[in-house]
Amino acid sequence: AQVVESGGDKVQPGGSLKLSCVASDFLLRNYHVQWYRQAPGKQREMIASITYLGGNIFYADSVKGRFTISRDNDANAAWLEMTELKSEDTATYYCHATPAFQGLDYWGQGTQVTVSS
């Protein structure tokens, strides 16, 4: 069982990207999903989260209004849509699934986002 992120790329400031988090061998519908990022030399920080039914969503102040977290439990996937990207958004982005009831949590391997002209 695992989650796999994809969609990272190098983009110019002001650009957009959509990251995907796809779960395999477990039902993401029973898990809350968080997106974290870690820039070089900095601690990993949570930037967005969505509860297992999608009823509650959180954004860090640094991304509020620019990033949108979403999920489709039938697709066993979640996404992070990022707009108005800034150089300070450069980081490795991780998907993290935490159980709503019981079970293990899952971290993805990360996907690199670089915002640079």
PALUM-386070 format. One record per atom (N, C-alpha, C, CB): x, y, z. Coordinates in nm, 3 decimals, decimal comma. Atoms other than C-alpha are relative to their C-alpha. Glycine has a CB too. Layout:
N
NODE|X|Y|Z .
...
END
This chain:
117
NODE|0,086|-0,119|0,000 .
NODE|0,000|0,000|0,000 .
NODE|0,089|0,123|0,000 .
NODE|-0,097|0,001|0,123 .
NODE|-0,080|-0,121|0,008 .
NODE|0,128|0,346|-0,085 .
NODE|-0,081|0,114|-0,061 .
NODE|0,128|-0,025|-0,082 .
NODE|0,050|-0,115|0,075 .
NODE|0,051|0,695|-0,208 .
NODE|0,115|0,048|-0,087 .
NODE|-0,053|0,114|0,095 .
NODE|-0,100|-0,047|0,095 .
NODE|0,233|0,834|-0,508 .
NODE|-0,041|0,138|-0,051 .
NODE|0,016|-0,100|-0,118 .
NODE|0,025|-0,134|0,051 .
NODE|0,260|1,201|-0,593 .
NODE|0,058|0,014|-0,140 .
NODE|0,060|0,106|0,094 .
NODE|-0,053|-0,034|0,132 .
NODE|0,313|1,339|-0,939 .
NODE|-0,047|0,142|-0,034 .
NODE|-0,047|-0,102|-0,108 .
NODE|0,042|-0,131|0,048 .
NODE|0,284|1,666|-1,125 .
NODE|0,098|0,111|0,026 .
NODE|-0,127|0,035|0,061 .
NODE|-0,098|-0,104|-0,025 .
NODE|0,585|1,853|-0,997 .
NODE|0,077|0,036|-0,126 .
NODE|0,096|-0,045|0,108 .
NODE|-0,069|-0,047|0,119 .
NODE|0,775|2,061|-1,249 .
NODE|0,069|0,132|0,033 .
NODE|-0,098|0,017|-0,119 .
NODE|-0,057|-0,133|-0,012 .
NODE|0,972|2,379|-1,300 .
NODE|-0,092|0,095|-0,074 .
NODE|0,146|0,006|-0,056 .
NODE|0,088|-0,099|0,061 .
NODE|0,751|2,680|-1,368 .
NODE|0,050|0,140|0,032 .
NODE|-0,146|-0,018|0,048 .
NODE|-0,036|-0,138|-0,024 .
NODE|0,791|3,053|-1,389 .
NODE|-0,088|0,060|0,109 .
NODE|-0,011|0,083|-0,129 .
NODE|0,084|-0,069|-0,099 .
NODE|0,667|3,284|-1,115 .
NODE|-0,132|0,044|-0,064 .
NODE|0,073|0,124|0,060 .
NODE|0,132|-0,030|0,052 .
NODE|0,295|3,339|-1,156 .
NODE|-0,067|-0,117|-0,068 .
NODE|0,009|0,113|-0,095 .
NODE|0,054|0,118|0,068 .
NODE|0,248|2,998|-1,312 .
NODE|-0,085|-0,087|0,090 .
NODE|0,111|-0,081|-0,057 .
NODE|0,089|0,092|-0,072 .
NODE|0,029|2,710|-1,206 .
NODE|0,046|-0,145|-0,020 .
NODE|-0,146|0,016|-0,048 .
NODE|-0,024|0,143|0,009 .
NODE|0,067|2,340|-1,137 .
NODE|-0,111|-0,071|0,076 .
NODE|0,139|-0,039|0,056 .
NODE|0,094|0,082|-0,074 .
NODE|-0,164|2,063|-1,025 .
NODE|0,069|-0,130|0,037 .
NODE|-0,130|-0,026|-0,082 .
NODE|-0,063|0,122|-0,050 .
NODE|-0,017|1,789|-0,808 .
NODE|-0,106|-0,106|0,026 .
NODE|0,081|0,028|0,128 .
NODE|0,090|0,112|-0,024 .
NODE|-0,177|1,447|-0,783 .
NODE|0,056|-0,090|0,109 .
NODE|-0,023|-0,080|-0,129 .
NODE|-0,036|0,100|-0,103 .
NODE|-0,174|1,196|-0,499 .
NODE|-0,094|-0,118|-0,021 .
NODE|-0,013|0,059|0,149 .
NODE|0,081|0,118|0,030 .
NODE|-0,294|0,851|-0,594 .
NODE|0,034|-0,111|0,098 .
NODE|0,023|-0,047|-0,144 .
NODE|-0,019|0,109|-0,096 .
NODE|-0,344|0,576|-0,339 .
NODE|-0,015|-0,134|-0,070 .
NODE|-0,100|0,011|0,117 .
NODE|0,013|0,135|0,053 .
NODE|-0,291|0,213|-0,420 .
NODE|0,000|-0,101|0,114 .
NODE|0,113|-0,030|-0,101 .
NODE|0,012|0,110|-0,094 .
NODE|-0,384|-0,101|-0,228 .
NODE|-0,059|0,039|0,135 .
NODE|0,135|-0,061|0,022 .
NODE|0,083|-0,035|-0,114 .
NODE|-0,592|0,087|0,029 .
NODE|-0,102|0,104|-0,045 .
NODE|0,087|0,052|0,119 .
NODE|0,108|-0,090|0,037 .
NODE|-0,908|0,298|0,026 .
NODE|0,023|0,138|0,059 .
NODE|-0,134|-0,056|0,047 .
NODE|-0,026|-0,136|-0,046 .
NODE|-0,827|0,665|0,043 .
NODE|-0,123|0,062|0,065 .
NODE|0,048|0,088|-0,116 .
NODE|0,122|-0,055|-0,056 .
NODE|-1,192|0,731|0,134 .
NODE|-0,003|-0,009|0,152 .
NODE|-0,120|-0,070|-0,058 .
NODE|-0,008|0,017|-0,145 .
NODE|-1,108|0,619|0,490 .
NODE|0,113|0,079|0,063 .
NODE|0,015|-0,145|0,033 .
NODE|-0,117|-0,074|-0,047 .
NODE|-0,821|0,862|0,522 .
NODE|-0,016|0,150|-0,021 .
NODE|0,125|-0,050|-0,072 .
NODE|-0,021|-0,142|0,022 .
NODE|-0,767|1,231|0,576 .
NODE|0,125|0,015|-0,085 .
NODE|0,013|0,078|0,136 .
NODE|-0,117|-0,024|0,086 .
NODE|-0,517|1,377|0,330 .
NODE|0,058|0,136|0,031 .
NODE|-0,038|-0,010|-0,150 .
NODE|-0,073|-0,126|-0,019 .
NODE|-0,257|1,642|0,393 .
NODE|0,106|0,014|-0,109 .
NODE|0,064|0,006|0,141 .
NODE|-0,115|-0,032|0,085 .
NODE|-0,010|1,810|0,162 .
NODE|0,100|0,076|0,086 .
NODE|-0,043|0,084|-0,127 .
NODE|-0,112|-0,064|-0,068 .
NODE|0,325|1,903|0,310 .
NODE|0,100|0,047|-0,106 .
NODE|0,068|-0,096|0,103 .
NODE|-0,113|-0,035|0,087 .
NODE|0,624|2,074|0,157 .
NODE|0,124|0,022|0,086 .
NODE|-0,031|0,126|-0,086 .
NODE|-0,126|-0,021|-0,069 .
NODE|0,988|2,095|0,250 .
NODE|0,098|0,064|-0,097 .
NODE|0,056|-0,133|0,055 .
NODE|-0,101|-0,072|0,079 .
NODE|1,228|2,350|0,110 .
NODE|0,138|-0,034|0,056 .
NODE|-0,025|0,154|0,003 .
NODE|-0,135|0,030|-0,047 .
NODE|1,606|2,299|0,132 .
NODE|0,035|0,079|0,126 .
NODE|0,103|0,029|-0,110 .
NODE|-0,041|-0,064|-0,123 .
NODE|1,730|2,372|0,483 .
NODE|-0,114|0,041|0,091 .
NODE|0,078|0,118|-0,032 .
NODE|0,116|-0,037|-0,082 .
NODE|1,378|2,413|0,621 .
NODE|-0,075|-0,124|0,046 .
NODE|-0,094|0,094|-0,078 .
NODE|0,081|0,110|-0,050 .
NODE|1,141|2,198|0,820 .
NODE|-0,117|-0,027|-0,094 .
NODE|-0,051|0,031|0,141 .
NODE|0,119|0,037|0,077 .
NODE|0,859|2,012|0,653 .
NODE|-0,120|0,069|0,065 .
NODE|-0,019|-0,156|-0,005 .
NODE|0,117|-0,071|-0,051 .
NODE|0,537|2,212|0,687 .
NODE|-0,125|-0,048|-0,071 .
NODE|0,017|0,152|-0,017 .
NODE|0,128|0,035|0,060 .
NODE|0,175|2,123|0,633 .
NODE|-0,062|0,126|-0,061 .
NODE|-0,095|-0,063|0,105 .
NODE|0,055|-0,116|0,068 .
NODE|0,016|2,354|0,382 .
NODE|-0,149|-0,014|-0,031 .
NODE|0,075|0,026|-0,126 .
NODE|0,142|0,019|0,029 .
NODE|-0,325|2,200|0,318 .
NODE|-0,044|-0,137|0,049 .
NODE|-0,029|0,015|-0,152 .
NODE|0,054|0,129|-0,041 .
NODE|-0,548|1,926|0,449 .
NODE|-0,149|-0,006|-0,032 .
NODE|0,024|-0,024|0,152 .
NODE|0,141|0,023|0,029 .
NODE|-0,886|1,774|0,373 .
NODE|-0,041|-0,127|0,074 .
NODE|-0,027|-0,013|-0,154 .
NODE|0,045|0,115|-0,075 .
NODE|-1,086|1,537|0,588 .
NODE|-0,052|-0,109|-0,093 .
NODE|-0,108|0,040|0,100 .
NODE|0,024|0,117|0,084 .
NODE|-1,187|1,193|0,468 .
NODE|-0,125|0,011|-0,086 .
NODE|-0,010|-0,121|0,086 .
NODE|0,119|-0,023|0,082 .
NODE|-1,529|1,303|0,344 .
NODE|0,004|0,136|-0,071 .
NODE|-0,125|-0,009|0,086 .
NODE|-0,015|-0,128|0,067 .
NODE|-1,403|1,639|0,229 .
NODE|-0,072|0,115|0,066 .
NODE|-0,047|-0,011|-0,138 .
NODE|0,081|-0,103|-0,063 .
NODE|-1,608|1,834|0,479 .
NODE|0,078|0,113|0,064 .
NODE|-0,085|-0,061|0,101 .
NODE|-0,083|-0,103|-0,064 .
NODE|-1,325|2,024|0,642 .
NODE|0,132|0,014|-0,075 .
NODE|0,026|-0,033|0,150 .
NODE|-0,122|-0,030|0,074 .
NODE|-1,037|2,191|0,463 .
NODE|0,077|0,108|0,075 .
NODE|-0,032|0,047|-0,145 .
NODE|-0,089|-0,096|-0,065 .
NODE|-0,740|2,377|0,603 .
NODE|0,108|0,043|-0,098 .
NODE|0,064|-0,061|0,129 .
NODE|-0,114|-0,051|0,077 .
NODE|-0,480|2,598|0,436 .
NODE|0,090|0,080|0,093 .
NODE|-0,048|0,087|-0,120 .
NODE|-0,094|-0,087|-0,066 .
NODE|-0,167|2,750|0,576 .
NODE|-0,013|0,140|-0,059 .
NODE|0,146|-0,053|-0,014 .
NODE|0,013|-0,139|0,047 .
NODE|-0,162|3,128|0,551 .
NODE|0,084|0,026|-0,124 .
NODE|0,040|0,098|0,111 .
NODE|-0,092|-0,025|0,111 .
NODE|0,127|3,110|0,306 .
NODE|-0,058|-0,040|-0,135 .
NODE|0,128|-0,075|0,024 .
NODE|0,055|0,046|0,128 .
NODE|-0,089|2,938|0,042 .
NODE|-0,148|0,032|-0,016 .
NODE|0,021|-0,148|-0,014 .
NODE|0,144|-0,027|0,003 .
NODE|-0,441|3,050|0,127 .
NODE|-0,034|0,095|-0,114 .
NODE|-0,047|0,059|0,135 .
NODE|0,042|-0,082|0,112 .
NODE|-0,619|3,192|-0,174 .
NODE|0,070|-0,033|-0,131 .
NODE|0,022|0,143|0,033 .
NODE|-0,075|0,036|0,122 .
NODE|-0,365|3,046|-0,419 .
NODE|-0,006|-0,150|-0,028 .
NODE|0,146|0,044|0,013 .
NODE|-0,001|0,145|0,014 .
NODE|-0,378|2,670|-0,356 .
NODE|-0,138|-0,055|0,034 .
NODE|0,108|-0,064|0,091 .
NODE|0,128|0,067|-0,026 .
NODE|-0,680|2,440|-0,362 .
NODE|0,023|-0,150|0,013 .
NODE|-0,102|0,031|-0,113 .
NODE|-0,009|0,144|-0,021 .
NODE|-0,692|2,092|-0,215 .
NODE|-0,135|-0,062|-0,035 .
NODE|0,041|-0,035|0,146 .
NODE|0,125|0,068|0,036 .
NODE|-0,948|1,846|-0,346 .
NODE|0,024|-0,150|0,003 .
NODE|-0,052|0,046|-0,139 .
NODE|-0,012|0,145|0,001 .
NODE|-1,021|1,476|-0,352 .
NODE|-0,118|-0,061|-0,072 .
NODE|0,010|-0,056|0,143 .
NODE|0,108|0,078|0,060 .
NODE|-1,227|1,218|-0,535 .
NODE|0,016|-0,142|0,054 .
NODE|0,004|0,003|-0,159 .
NODE|-0,015|0,130|-0,064 .
NODE|-1,280|0,910|-0,323 .
NODE|-0,028|-0,115|-0,096 .
NODE|-0,094|-0,010|0,120 .
NODE|0,023|0,106|0,098 .
NODE|-1,412|0,713|-0,618 .
NODE|0,125|-0,024|-0,084 .
NODE|-0,119|0,036|-0,091 .
NODE|-0,124|0,012|0,076 .
NODE|-1,084|0,782|-0,797 .
NODE|0,118|-0,041|0,087 .
NODE|0,031|0,131|-0,070 .
NODE|-0,108|0,035|-0,095 .
NODE|-0,883|0,703|-0,482 .
NODE|0,116|0,098|-0,012 .
NODE|0,050|-0,143|-0,024 .
NODE|-0,103|-0,100|0,027 .
NODE|-0,696|1,027|-0,537 .
NODE|-0,034|0,133|0,064 .
NODE|0,019|0,017|-0,150 .
NODE|0,014|-0,137|-0,047 .
NODE|-0,640|1,377|-0,410 .
NODE|0,092|0,088|-0,084 .
NODE|0,033|0,011|0,153 .
NODE|-0,077|-0,092|0,082 .
NODE|-0,498|1,687|-0,571 .
NODE|0,031|0,128|0,077 .
NODE|-0,076|0,034|-0,129 .
NODE|-0,031|-0,132|-0,050 .
NODE|-0,332|2,015|-0,489 .
NODE|0,021|0,088|-0,122 .
NODE|0,127|-0,001|0,094 .
NODE|-0,010|-0,093|0,111 .
NODE|-0,393|2,286|-0,745 .
NODE|0,066|0,128|0,051 .
NODE|-0,140|0,030|-0,063 .
NODE|-0,080|-0,113|-0,046 .
NODE|-0,140|2,565|-0,715 .
NODE|0,000|0,107|-0,109 .
NODE|0,145|-0,044|0,034 .
NODE|0,000|-0,113|0,093 .
NODE|-0,175|2,905|-0,880 .
NODE|0,084|0,113|0,058 .
NODE|-0,145|0,049|-0,029 .
NODE|-0,079|-0,117|-0,041 .
NODE|0,014|3,233|-0,864 .
NODE|0,127|-0,042|0,073 .
NODE|-0,084|0,092|0,091 .
NODE|-0,117|0,055|-0,066 .
NODE|0,327|3,041|-0,780 .
NODE|0,109|0,105|0,016 .
NODE|0,052|-0,119|-0,076 .
NODE|-0,107|-0,091|-0,035 .
NODE|0,611|3,227|-0,616 .
NODE|0,129|-0,080|0,019 .
NODE|-0,035|0,081|0,129 .
NODE|-0,128|0,070|-0,019 .
NODE|0,979|3,147|-0,580 .
NODE|0,005|-0,070|0,135 .
NODE|0,118|0,100|-0,012 .
NODE|-0,001|0,062|-0,133 .
NODE|0,920|3,073|-0,213 .
NODE|-0,086|-0,126|0,008 .
NODE|-0,047|0,100|0,103 .
NODE|0,074|0,126|0,004 .
NODE|0,688|2,789|-0,314 .
NODE|0,089|-0,116|-0,046 .
NODE|-0,120|0,012|-0,093 .
NODE|-0,094|0,104|0,041 .
NODE|0,993|2,599|-0,439 .
NODE|0,026|-0,095|0,116 .
NODE|0,132|0,062|-0,050 .
NODE|-0,014|0,100|-0,105 .
NODE|1,006|2,276|-0,240 .
NODE|-0,033|-0,137|-0,057 .
NODE|-0,092|0,033|0,121 .
NODE|0,051|0,133|0,029 .
NODE|0,948|1,905|-0,245 .
NODE|-0,135|-0,012|0,069 .
NODE|0,099|-0,113|0,046 .
NODE|0,137|0,009|-0,051 .
NODE|0,577|1,841|-0,199 .
NODE|-0,035|-0,146|0,026 .
NODE|-0,101|0,063|-0,099 .
NODE|0,033|0,135|-0,044 .
NODE|0,451|1,537|-0,012 .
NODE|-0,149|-0,014|0,030 .
NODE|0,083|-0,037|0,124 .
NODE|0,136|0,037|-0,037 .
NODE|0,114|1,373|0,019 .
NODE|0,008|-0,092|0,122 .
NODE|-0,074|-0,070|-0,119 .
NODE|0,002|0,081|-0,122 .
NODE|0,031|1,221|0,358 .
NODE|-0,144|-0,040|0,026 .
NODE|0,061|0,079|0,122 .
NODE|0,133|0,052|-0,029 .
NODE|-0,270|1,001|0,427 .
NODE|-0,003|-0,052|0,143 .
NODE|-0,040|-0,112|-0,100 .
NODE|0,013|0,043|-0,139 .
NODE|-0,379|0,957|0,789 .
NODE|-0,138|-0,063|0,021 .
NODE|0,022|0,120|0,098 .
NODE|0,127|0,072|-0,010 .
NODE|-0,650|0,712|0,894 .
NODE|-0,106|0,078|0,077 .
NODE|0,022|-0,135|0,066 .
NODE|0,111|-0,062|-0,070 .
NODE|-0,989|0,852|0,991 .
NODE|-0,048|-0,090|0,114 .
NODE|-0,116|0,030|-0,096 .
NODE|0,046|0,095|-0,100 .
NODE|-1,060|0,539|1,194 .
NODE|0,117|-0,075|0,061 .
NODE|-0,100|-0,099|-0,061 .
NODE|-0,116|0,071|-0,051 .
NODE|-0,767|0,304|1,232 .
NODE|0,084|-0,045|-0,119 .
NODE|-0,042|-0,120|0,089 .
NODE|-0,089|0,047|0,104 .
NODE|-0,467|0,185|1,039 .
NODE|0,129|0,078|-0,003 .
NODE|-0,068|0,008|-0,134 .
NODE|-0,128|-0,066|0,016 .
NODE|-0,130|0,300|0,921 .
NODE|-0,017|0,132|-0,073 .
NODE|0,097|-0,091|-0,075 .
NODE|-0,002|-0,118|0,084 .
NODE|-0,047|0,636|0,776 .
NODE|0,101|-0,022|-0,112 .
NODE|0,034|0,127|0,083 .
NODE|-0,083|0,018|0,118 .
NODE|0,122|0,672|0,439 .
NODE|0,055|0,134|-0,048 .
NODE|-0,081|-0,068|-0,112 .
NODE|-0,069|-0,114|0,061 .
NODE|0,375|0,920|0,304 .
NODE|0,039|-0,037|-0,142 .
NODE|0,126|0,041|0,083 .
NODE|-0,053|0,020|0,133 .
NODE|0,453|0,959|-0,061 .
NODE|0,148|0,032|-0,004 .
NODE|-0,076|0,085|-0,100 .
NODE|-0,144|-0,021|0,017 .
NODE|0,803|0,992|-0,199 .
NODE|0,034|0,145|-0,031 .
NODE|0,052|-0,090|-0,110 .
NODE|-0,022|-0,142|0,028 .
NODE|0,758|1,358|-0,287 .
NODE|0,010|0,030|-0,149 .
NODE|0,123|0,047|0,068 .
NODE|-0,013|-0,047|0,138 .
NODE|0,743|1,557|-0,609 .
NODE|0,055|0,143|0,005 .
NODE|-0,137|-0,008|-0,077 .
NODE|-0,072|-0,126|-0,008 .
NODE|0,966|1,855|-0,681 .
NODE|-0,071|0,109|-0,078 .
NODE|0,142|-0,016|-0,052 .
NODE|0,054|-0,120|0,065 .
NODE|0,822|2,197|-0,757 .
NODE|0,107|0,109|0,008 .
NODE|-0,134|0,046|0,068 .
NODE|-0,098|-0,108|0,006 .
NODE|1,064|2,466|-0,868 .
NODE|-0,063|0,118|-0,072 .
NODE|0,130|-0,046|-0,072 .
NODE|0,056|-0,122|0,058 .
NODE|0,946|2,820|-0,930 .
NODE|0,116|0,096|-0,024 .
NODE|-0,110|0,064|0,094 .
NODE|-0,117|-0,081|0,034 .
NODE|1,208|3,017|-1,115 .
NODE|-0,014|0,052|-0,142 .
NODE|0,131|-0,082|0,015 .
NODE|0,000|-0,054|0,135 .
NODE|1,246|3,242|-1,413 .
NODE|0,130|-0,034|-0,071 .
NODE|-0,020|0,153|0,003 .
END
